[in-house]
């Protein structure tokens, strides 16, 4: 399995404090069945969380070297979780931001309250420049939870959604869980990710339990697309598979997104 959203790198944000903690998280990934993890430290314009792209890549190299020395069978790839901001297109052109594993996919953090004004223009510019935006944990955005038509607008704009495994277990509250279930049933959950930060509260360890919840909602085939096929397609820079809604039990063809 591949995780496209992880705060496994130490010292950049609210993830692990040191290399040893990063290695311990990697051990949990290995036990859970993950072989590749995209490190996505927060990047928030105008804050202390604006890591330099080269610094992230350097830390990824150091962590991979340490993983090999320890015999941990997990490979870490570079990326960022970028807060939705009007400056994103320009910063990408200046090589100041990182896409997911060097692909055309860019992980954009959904705001927890309201979508900023002009978000449609940002998405359109990114698409025009050849980037493929993925919104991280949209189930945790209050505006989206309260106005589900925004999900339709984003899908129509060519955006993909990444839902956190933990949301299906209620880790972020009942409203986020209900929205995660809605997105899965609607066919709007393109991929799943752990959004891991630490060893206990937010770690990869509950992945299998969460996946069973997803399988009960959408079936094994679609859950496999969300958890395995699409994360691998992102890393390989290939189009994603978009399953249809699950209310209708009739077999549907995959739509490539």
N, C-alpha and C positions, 0 to 999 in steps of 0.2 A: 504494500500500500504506500501511497504518497500523501503527505500532508502539505498543502499549499499555503497554510497560514499558521505560523508558529513564532513565538517570541523566545526561541531557544538561545539566542545570543546574549551573552552577559554584558552588562554595563551600558546598554543603549537606552533602555526605557524601564518599564515596570516588570521586566522579566528577571531572570536569574542574576544574582549579584556577582558571581565569579565563574571561572572556567569549570571548577569542580561541580557546581550546580548544573551547568549546561550539560556536562557529561552524565550526570545522574538522570536528567530529563531524557537524554538520548537512550539510556538504558531502558527507561519506561517505553520509549518508542519501539525499541527492538523487541521487548517482551510482548508488545501489543500487535506486532506484525508489520510495522512500518519499515521500509527500506530507504526511503528518501524523504527529506524534510526541507521545505523552503523556509529559510529564516526571513521573517518579515517584521523587523523592528518598526515601531511607530515613526512616522514622519509627519509632523504637524507644523504647518507654516506659522512663523512668528513665535515659536516656543523653544524651550531647551531641547525638545525632541525633533531636531533636524539633523540626523546623522549624515555624515559625508558618505557618498556612495563608495568611494575607495576604502574608507574605514570599515564599512560593512563587509565588503569583499575580502579585506585583509583578515577580519575576525572569522569569517567563514573558513578561510584557508587554515588559520590556526586551529579552529575547532576540528576540522576534518583530519588534520595531522594528529591531533590528540586522540581522536576516535580510532584511527588506525593503530596507534601505539597501544591503546587499551583493548583492541580487538573487538570493538563495538561495531556491528554490521549495519551502520546507518550512515548515509551520505547526506551532507547538508549543502543546500544550494542557496544562492543569494537572491534577495528580494526586499520588498518594503511593503508596509501597510500605510498607505498615503491618505491623509485626511483630505476630504473633498474641498478643493479650493480653486479659485480662478487661475492661480499661478501654475497649476500642474502642467499644462501643455508646454509652456515656455521652459520650465525646469527640466522636463523630459528632453527637450531639444538640446539643452545645455549639458546633458548627461549628469544632471544633479540628482536624479532619481533612478531607482532600479525597478525594472519590471520583474515578473516572476520567472526566475531561472533563465533570464536573458531572452524570454519569449516576447511576443507582442501583447501578452496579457498583463494588465496592470491592476493590482489589488487596491481598491479605494475603500476607505473606512466610511461606513454609513454614520452620519451624525446621530447621536442618541436622542436628540430632541426634534429638530426641524431641518429639512433640506434647505441649504442656502439659496438665496436668490441667484438666478443665472445658472443653476446646475445643468439645465438643458443645453446651454451653449457650451459648457465645459465638455459634456459628453459628446456633443456633435463635433467639436474640434478634435477630441481624441480619436474618434472614429475616422474622421477625415484624414488624420495623419497616420492611420494604419494600426492604431492601438485597439485592444479589445478590453474594455473595462469590466471588471468583476467587482460587484458591491459586496463587501464583507459584512456578515451578520446583519442583514436588513431587518431581521425579526426583532432586533433590539432598538430600532428607531421608533420613537413614540408617534411621530406623524404618520409613518407608514402603517403602523399597527392600527391607528385610528382611522386611516383613510386608505383602504386597500387598493383603490383605483390608481394610486401612485405606482404600485407594483406593475400594473398594466402599462402605464406610461413609460416606465423604465424598460420594460421588455420590448415595447414598441420602438424605443430609442436604440435598441441593440445592446442592452446591458445584460450581463449574466449575474446570477446570485450565488453566493457561497453562504450556506447556513452552518452554524456551529453545532457540532455533535451534542454538546452540553445543553443546548436549548431544548432538545427533545426529552431531556431528563428533568427539566424544570430548574436548571442551575441559574437561570437569569429571571426567574419568576414565571407566574402562570400566563401572563399576557404574551411574553416572548415565546413560551412553549406553544400556546395556541396559534400564534402567527407562524411558527416553524411548521406546525402540522398543516396549516392552511397552505403554505408555500409548497410543501411536499405533495399535497393532494391536488393542488392546482397545476403541478408540473413545472413550477418556477424554481425549484431547487436544482441548480445545475451541478453543484458539487458540495461536498461536506468537508469540514476541516475542524481541527481541534481548538485552534486559537490558544494553544498552551502557553502558560506563563510561568508555572512553577511545578512543584512535585506533589502538591496536595489538592488545593482548591480548583486549579485549572491546569489539568495535566492530560496526557493521552490515555490514562488508565481506564477511563469509562467508555472508550470508543466502541468496544464490542457490545456493551449493554445498550448504548444509544442506537447502534446499528440494528439491533433486534427490534427496537421500537419503530425505526424507519421501515424495516422490512414488513412489519405488520401493517403498515399504512399503505405502502406502494407496491409491495411484492419484492421478491428477491432480485429479479432482473433489473428493475429500476434502481433499487438500492445499490446494486453493483455498479451501475453507471455513475451514480453520485459519489460513491466512496472509492472506486478504483479506476474505472475507465476514464472519466473526465479529468480527475487530477493528473493522470498520466498524459492525457492529451494536452493539458495545459503546459506541462513541462516539455513536451515534445513539440509545442507550438502548432497543434492541430485543431481543427474545428471541434466544438463540443457537441455531444448528443443532448437533445432536449426532449425529455419524455413528455407525453401529453398528460392531461388530468386523469386521475385514477377513479373518479366516480363511476365512469362507464367501464364495465369489466371487459368489454370487447377489446380484442387485441388491436393495437394501433401501431402504425409504422413510426420509426424514429424520425424526428425532424432535425436536420443538422443546422446548428446555430452559428 
